[in-house]
Amino acid sequence: MARPQPSGPPPALTVQRLTIRYSKRGRMRFASHRDVARAIERGVRKAGLPVAYSAGFSPHPRISYSGGAPTGSASEAEYLELAVTRRCEPDDVSRRLNAALPDGIDVIEVVETGGRSAGVQLEASEWEVVWPGVPADAAARAVQAFLAAPSVQVERLTSKGTRTLDARAAVITLTSHAQQPEIDGIAGCAILRMTVRHMTPAVRPDDILAALRQLSAPMPASPPLVTRLWQGPISALSAGQTGAPERMPEPRQHHPDPVPRHEVHLPPRTTDKAMQPEAESAQQAPASRLRANEQPPRGALGQFIDPRAREPYGRDRPDARNRATGSPVRIQ
């Protein structure tokens, strides 16, 4: 018996691939990777981008995600690859998509991907962890003991049961220093900077913090604030290219022979939705700038708001109000 085939014309071909770097800030750090993916798909449709779709009975947009941050962690270096059916200017895609995405998800950079499906080399990540209530000297002693140990086994509870991981094998660099009181006003706070290699199974910053607590580190006063600052190839570590939010890792090029590669460097900038009010930024000190774990108020002065992209999803329509109140809906 022949297999049934979907009716209708085939989907449009992919003519361009775009690599998009975006951030996850504020309250959006509590959204799971699946929730963020759904929000991005809605934003792509709302921005009117000519996204390509797969074939079959259930077409889905051709959007691939790489190296998503764990739930509860902020990030300044999340990546996705978007396939479109007609050529688009990266700056125009960045502006339209950034206006359509919810607050807390901001587009940082959009570049055209060379090759059929290049992607980016994500081999390591740099994290910043704010440890509230942990003295800097106690954190430094735990870090020294961790780096001196050949292996540190930790346990993580997963859906398939308890799994044992070697947290030490994934850590490339780990440093600690004291938090400045004038920045956040938290006394006795340590900040950790760690570069973690991407492994299978993945070692998360929470696993490294659990290993440090095993090595005499005190229990923090509140949950730590974890932020991914950078992710890319391990070769960039020796070149000192980590910790730069405005730089995108070099895409893979599918060539038989090594060829010179071109890196895209953009000047540091703050996205429109994450912009502080102009009056507030002019009066306050630079230490009051928004961090990745803070959320700017919606509609603040200086924020870019597109009326078409920011309209609610049918919440103000009469039929939506009738459904909410239980009143009958009249269909004409």
C-alpha positions in Angstrom: 0.0 0.0 0.0 1.4 3.4 -1.0 2.2 5.8 1.7 -0.2 8.8 1.7 1.4 12.1 0.6 0.3 15.6 1.8 -1.7 17.5 -0.8 -0.9 21.0 -1.9 2.3 22.7 -3.3 5.7 21.8 -1.8 7.2 24.3 0.7 9.3 27.1 -0.6 13.1 26.5 -0.7 15.6 27.9 1.7 17.6 30.7 0.1 19.4 32.1 3.2 20.3 31.1 6.7 20.8 33.6 9.5 22.6 33.0 12.8 20.9 35.0 15.5 22.4 35.7 18.9 19.9 36.7 21.6 19.9 37.2 25.3 17.6 35.9 28.1 17.3 38.4 30.9 15.1 39.4 33.8 12.2 37.2 34.6 12.6 35.3 31.3 15.5 33.4 32.9 12.8 31.3 34.6 11.3 30.2 31.3 12.3 26.8 30.0 14.0 26.2 26.7 10.8 25.0 25.2 8.9 28.1 26.3 11.6 30.4 24.9 11.4 28.5 21.6 7.7 28.9 21.4 8.0 32.7 22.2 10.6 33.0 19.4 8.4 31.2 16.9 5.6 33.5 17.7 7.9 36.5 17.4 9.1 35.3 14.0 5.5 35.0 12.7 4.6 38.4 14.2 7.6 40.1 12.7 6.5 38.9 9.2 9.8 37.1 8.5 9.7 34.7 5.5 10.7 31.7 7.5 11.0 28.4 5.7 8.9 25.4 6.7 9.5 21.7 6.6 7.5 19.3 4.4 5.0 16.8 5.5 1.5 16.8 7.1 2.7 18.9 10.1 5.1 21.6 8.7 7.2 23.4 11.3 9.4 26.4 11.0 13.1 25.7 10.2 14.6 27.1 13.4 17.4 25.2 15.1 18.7 26.1 18.6 22.2 25.5 20.0 23.3 25.2 23.6 20.3 26.5 25.5 20.9 27.8 29.0 19.4 25.9 31.9 16.1 27.1 33.4 16.7 29.7 36.0 19.9 31.0 34.4 20.3 34.3 32.5 22.3 34.4 29.3 23.9 36.9 27.1 24.9 34.3 24.4 22.1 32.2 23.1 22.1 31.1 19.5 19.6 30.0 16.9 19.7 29.5 13.1 16.8 30.7 11.1 16.1 29.6 7.5 14.2 32.0 5.3 12.7 31.7 1.8 14.0 35.1 0.5 17.0 37.1 1.2 16.8 39.5 4.1 19.0 42.2 5.5 20.4 41.1 8.9 19.9 44.6 10.4 16.3 44.6 9.3 15.7 41.1 10.7 17.3 42.2 14.0 15.1 45.3 14.3 11.8 43.5 13.4 12.4 40.4 15.5 13.6 42.4 18.5 10.4 44.5 18.4 8.2 41.3 18.2 9.8 39.4 21.0 8.6 39.7 24.6 10.5 41.7 27.2 13.5 39.8 28.5 14.4 38.2 25.1 16.6 40.7 23.1 18.3 40.2 19.8 22.0 41.1 20.0 23.3 40.3 16.6 22.2 38.7 13.3 24.7 37.5 10.7 24.3 35.6 7.5 25.6 32.0 7.8 27.8 30.7 5.1 27.4 27.2 3.7 24.4 25.0 3.6 24.1 24.6 7.4 27.0 26.1 9.2 26.0 26.9 12.7 28.5 28.0 15.3 31.1 26.1 17.2 29.9 26.0 20.8 32.5 24.0 22.7 32.7 25.9 26.0 30.8 28.5 28.0 31.9 31.3 30.3 29.6 31.8 33.4 29.3 34.4 36.1 27.8 33.2 39.4 26.9 35.6 42.2 27.0 33.7 45.5 24.9 35.7 48.0 26.0 35.4 51.6 29.2 33.5 50.9 32.4 35.2 52.1 35.0 35.8 49.4 37.7 34.0 51.5 35.6 30.9 52.0 34.8 30.8 48.3 38.5 31.2 47.4 39.5 28.2 49.7 36.8 26.1 48.1 38.0 27.0 44.6 41.6 26.2 45.4 40.5 22.8 46.8 38.4 22.2 43.7 41.2 23.0 41.2 43.7 20.8 43.2 41.4 17.8 43.2 41.9 15.3 40.3 38.1 14.7 40.2 35.0 15.8 42.1 32.0 13.5 41.9 28.5 15.1 42.2 25.1 13.6 41.9 22.2 15.0 39.9 18.6 13.8 40.0 17.3 13.4 36.5 14.2 11.9 34.9 16.1 8.6 34.5 17.2 8.5 38.1 20.3 9.7 39.9 23.4 10.3 37.7 27.0 10.8 38.9 29.1 13.4 37.2 32.7 14.5 37.4 32.4 18.2 37.8 36.2 18.8 37.8 36.7 17.3 34.3 34.5 20.0 32.6 36.1 23.0 34.3 38.8 24.8 32.2 39.2 27.9 34.5 37.6 28.9 37.8 38.3 32.1 39.7 36.6 33.9 42.6 36.6 37.5 43.9 34.6 39.7 46.2 31.5 41.5 45.2 31.8 45.3 45.4 29.2 46.6 48.0 28.4 49.7 46.0 27.1 47.7 43.0 24.3 45.6 44.6 24.5 46.5 48.2 25.0 42.9 49.3 27.7 42.4 51.9 29.7 39.1 52.1 29.0 38.1 48.6 31.4 36.2 46.3 31.5 36.2 42.5 32.7 33.1 40.6 33.9 33.2 37.0 34.1 29.8 35.4 34.8 28.4 31.9 33.1 25.1 31.4 33.7 22.7 28.6 30.6 21.3 26.8 30.5 17.6 27.6 28.1 14.6 27.4 26.5 14.5 29.9 26.5 18.3 30.3 28.1 19.7 33.5 26.1 22.8 34.6 27.1 25.6 37.0 24.8 24.1 39.6 26.9 20.9 39.5 30.1 22.9 40.1 28.5 24.8 43.0 27.4 21.5 44.5 31.0 20.3 44.2 32.3 23.5 45.9 29.8 23.0 48.8 31.3 19.5 49.2 34.7 21.2 49.6 33.8 23.2 52.7 32.1 26.1 51.0 29.2 27.4 53.1 25.6 27.3 52.1 24.5 30.6 50.3 21.9 32.8 51.9 19.8 32.8 48.8 19.8 31.0 45.4 22.8 32.0 43.3 22.4 34.3 40.2 23.9 32.5 37.2 24.6 34.3 33.9 26.2 33.0 30.8 28.5 35.6 29.4 29.9 33.8 26.3 30.0 30.5 24.5 32.0 29.5 21.5 35.1 27.5 20.4 37.8 26.5 22.9 40.4 28.0 20.5 39.0 31.5 21.4 40.1 31.0 25.0 43.8 31.4 24.1 43.0 34.4 21.9 41.3 36.2 24.8 37.9 36.5 23.0 35.7 35.4 25.9 33.4 37.6 27.9 32.6 40.0 25.0 28.8 40.2 24.5 29.1 42.0 21.2 31.2 39.2 19.5 29.6 36.2 17.8 31.6 32.9 17.6 33.0 32.1 14.2 30.6 29.9 12.1 31.6 26.6 10.6 32.6 26.8 7.0 32.2 23.7 4.9 35.3 23.8 2.6 37.6 21.0 1.7 40.7 23.2 2.3 41.3 25.6 5.2 40.4 29.2 4.1 40.7 32.5 5.9 37.6 33.1 8.0 36.0 36.5 8.7 34.8 37.4 12.1 32.0 39.9 12.6 32.7 42.6 15.2 30.0 44.9 16.3 30.4 47.9 18.7 29.0 47.3 22.2 25.4 48.3 22.3 22.3 48.0 24.5 19.1 46.7 22.8 16.2 49.0 22.6 14.0 47.0 25.1 16.7 46.8 27.6 17.5 50.5 27.5 17.1 52.4 30.7 15.1 55.6 31.0 17.1 58.5 29.7 16.4 60.7 32.7 17.4 57.9 35.2 20.6 57.1 33.4 21.6 60.7 33.3 21.2 61.2 37.0 22.4 57.9 38.5 25.9 56.5 38.5 27.1 53.8 36.0 26.8 51.2 38.8 23.0 51.4 38.4 23.0 49.8 34.9 20.7 46.9 34.4 22.3 43.5 35.0 21.2 40.3 33.2 19.0 39.3 36.2 17.1 42.5 36.3 14.0 43.4 34.4 13.4 46.9 32.9 9.9 48.3 33.2 7.8 48.1 30.1 7.1 51.4 28.4 10.1 53.1 30.0 11.4 56.3 28.3 13.7 55.4 25.5 12.3 52.0 24.8 11.4 51.2 21.2 7.8 50.0 20.9 6.4 48.9 17.6 2.6 49.3 17.7 2.1 46.5 15.2 4.5 44.1 16.9 3.4 44.9 20.5 -0.4 44.5 20.0 -1.9 41.8 22.2 -2.8 38.4 20.9 -6.5 39.2 20.5 -7.1 40.0 24.1 -8.8 43.3 23.3 -11.1 41.9 20.7 -14.9 41.7 21.6 -15.0 38.0 21.0 -12.1 37.4 23.4 -13.8 39.5 26.1 -17.0 37.5 25.6 -15.1 34.2 26.0 -13.5 35.5 29.2 -16.8 36.5 30.7 -18.8 33.6 29.5 -21.1 35.6 27.3 -22.3 34.1 24.0 -20.4 35.0 20.9 -22.4 36.1 17.9 -21.0 34.9 14.6 -22.1 37.0 11.6 
